[in-house]
Amino acid sequence: MPSLFKTALLTLAIASEVLGRPKAAQGLDSAIKAKGKQHVGTALTLGSDSRTEDIIKGPSEFGAITPENAMKWQSTQPRRGEFTFSSADQHANFAVNNNKELRCHTLVWHSQLAPWVEAGNFDNQTLVKIMEDHINTVAGRYKGKCTHWDVVNEALNEDGSYRQTVWYKTIGEAYIPMAFRLAAKADPNAKLWYNDYNLEYNNAKTAGAARIVKLVQSYGVKIDGVGLQGHLVVEPTPTQPTITPSRETLEGALRKFTDLGVFVEYTEVDIRMKTPATKEKLEEQSKAYQRVVESCMAIQKCIGITLWGVSDKYSWIPSTFQGEGAALVWDEEFQKKPAYQGILNAIKAAKSKWWY
């Protein structure tokens, strides 16, 4: 009898080994990778809350981070020739240590620019040299760590014309291909992106961004992708009267760029509403997130999505757009909102698997 009992136990042990343990629930990043996309990512500011970092460190929800502010000009070169990398290094090391892609952000932008750049009233030649030194130093420091760089950020007005920044007024449109050429030299293996908001509506600004892609390409310079930021709304708000577009419109916007041979990604996604949030608004938000992700899943050269943060508790929206918020996928108590399931549904429903 004891031998029969031992035999039964052995049989159960073998069966358990063959069948394996129950699979852990699939998260956003693991789900999108299973369909052949590169990642679901998130913006990150280290030190805000250990709960944020714990969710990101896990193996299944996020596969990439974008330093929210740590690599911007005012953070890395607050005074001419004086570079500070403490925070940027921490974010880069966090990505490497936790096996996450590092989406570096951003090299040339008119906002969060150290005041000395504009106040100096530099001539063309001097400003080009300043841009060159900055890109060489910052992109060079993280060579081999950044999988992607947002090289130029938000160069356009809403009508698709060039924003009158210090870069454009001093150098002209050539500053854009110059920046991409410098970035490619500083970090040849990083994917280089143009990044902007309100490109999702397939309108004049979308066409303006396509013009930028063609401009850079006309110089024989590498540009790998266009980031559509995805700062969208559930309902008309005082700051954005147009709700998140239809899936068809979103796909049309993505194709404007992929038809030019570059990749696309939704790079800073949050979908805000007038607060307080209601059950009905949260359900509409879920549908909006689902449309965005569905459009990416339908386009081979859309590599994934990046959320602009984890929890509503630390979103930039309420302090920037008064009376608006609740834009992210985890609420202020770090509980998943209906939007989480909307994203997951869109990923799992996709029929195609794209392999890059």
RANORQUI-V615153 format. One record per residue. SS is DSSP state (H for helix, E for strand, - for the rest). NEAR is the number of other ideal C-beta (glycine too) atoms within 10 Angstrom. Layout:
[[SS & NEAR] [SS & NEAR]]
//
This chain:
[[- & 5] [H & 6] [H & 7] [H & 8] [H & 9] [H & 10] [H & 10] [H & 10] [H & 10] [H & 10] [H & 10] [H & 10] [H & 10] [H & 10] [H & 9] [H & 10] [H & 9] [H & 7] [H & 8] [- & 7] [- & 7] [- & 6] [- & 6] [- & 10] [- & 9] [- & 16] [- & 19] [H & 24] [H & 27] [H & 18] [H & 21] [H & 27] [H & 18] [H & 13] [- & 17] [- & 15] [- & 26] [- & 22] [E & 23] [E & 28] [E & 31] [E & 29] [E & 24] [E & 25] [- & 16] [- & 17] [- & 10] [- & 15] [- & 15] [H & 9] [H & 15] [H & 21] [H & 17] [H & 11] [H & 18] [H & 22] [H & 15] [- & 14] [- & 12] [- & 16] [- & 22] [- & 25] [- & 25] [E & 24] [E & 26] [E & 28] [E & 25] [- & 20] [- & 16] [- & 21] [- & 27] [- & 22] [H & 20] [H & 16] [H & 18] [H & 21] [- & 22] [- & 13] [E & 10] [- & 13] [- & 9] [E & 10] [- & 14] [- & 13] [- & 17] [H & 9] [H & 17] [H & 21] [H & 14] [H & 13] [H & 23] [H & 21] [H & 13] [H & 18] [H & 24] [H & 12] [H & 9] [- & 15] [- & 9] [- & 21] [E & 20] [E & 24] [E & 29] [E & 28] [E & 27] [E & 22] [E & 25] [E & 24] [- & 20] [- & 17] [- & 12] [- & 12] [- & 17] [- & 18] [H & 10] [H & 15] [H & 20] [H & 16] [H & 9] [- & 13] [- & 9] [- & 18] [- & 10] [H & 12] [H & 10] [H & 12] [H & 20] [H & 19] [H & 11] [H & 18] [H & 21] [H & 16] [H & 15] [H & 22] [H & 24] [H & 15] [H & 15] [H & 26] [H & 24] [H & 13] [H & 18] [- & 21] [- & 12] [- & 10] [- & 17] [- & 27] [- & 18] [E & 28] [E & 29] [E & 28] [E & 30] [E & 26] [E & 22] [- & 19] [- & 23] [E & 22] [- & 13] [- & 13] [- & 10] [- & 16] [- & 13] [E & 18] [- & 16] [- & 10] [- & 18] [H & 17] [H & 27] [H & 17] [H & 13] [H & 20] [H & 20] [- & 12] [- & 14] [H & 14] [H & 23] [H & 25] [H & 20] [H & 22] [H & 28] [H & 28] [H & 19] [H & 23] [H & 29] [H & 20] [H & 14] [H & 21] [- & 23] [- & 11] [- & 9] [- & 24] [E & 20] [E & 26] [E & 28] [E & 28] [E & 27] [E & 24] [- & 18] [- & 21] [- & 27] [- & 25] [- & 18] [- & 18] [- & 17] [H & 14] [H & 21] [H & 24] [H & 15] [H & 20] [H & 22] [H & 20] [H & 15] [H & 23] [H & 20] [H & 10] [H & 17] [H & 23] [H & 16] [H & 9] [- & 14] [- & 8] [- & 18] [- & 19] [- & 28] [- & 18] [E & 23] [E & 26] [E & 27] [E & 32] [- & 22] [- & 25] [E & 21] [E & 27] [E & 22] [- & 26] [- & 17] [- & 11] [E & 16] [- & 10] [- & 14] [E & 16] [- & 9] [- & 13] [- & 15] [- & 24] [- & 20] [- & 11] [H & 16] [H & 12] [H & 17] [H & 27] [H & 20] [H & 16] [H & 26] [H & 26] [H & 17] [H & 19] [H & 26] [H & 17] [- & 11] [- & 13] [- & 11] [- & 21] [E & 23] [E & 24] [E & 30] [E & 27] [E & 28] [E & 26] [E & 31] [E & 25] [E & 27] [E & 26] [E & 22] [E & 18] [- & 17] [- & 9] [- & 18] [- & 12] [H & 8] [H & 10] [H & 17] [H & 17] [H & 15] [H & 20] [H & 28] [H & 22] [H & 16] [H & 22] [H & 31] [H & 22] [H & 21] [H & 25] [H & 30] [H & 19] [H & 27] [H & 26] [H & 23] [- & 19] [- & 19] [- & 14] [- & 18] [E & 26] [E & 24] [E & 27] [E & 31] [E & 28] [E & 27] [- & 22] [- & 26] [- & 25] [E & 20] [H & 24] [H & 16] [H & 18] [- & 21] [- & 18] [H & 22] [H & 15] [H & 8] [H & 12] [- & 19] [- & 11] [- & 12] [E & 21] [E & 22] [- & 25] [- & 27] [- & 28] [- & 27] [E & 22] [- & 16] [- & 13] [- & 9] [- & 15] [- & 10] [E & 12] [- & 20] [H & 18] [H & 29] [H & 18] [H & 14] [H & 25] [H & 24] [H & 21] [H & 17] [H & 24] [H & 26] [H & 13] [H & 12] [- & 20] [- & 7] [- & 10] [- & 9] [- & 16] [- & 7] [- & 9]]
//
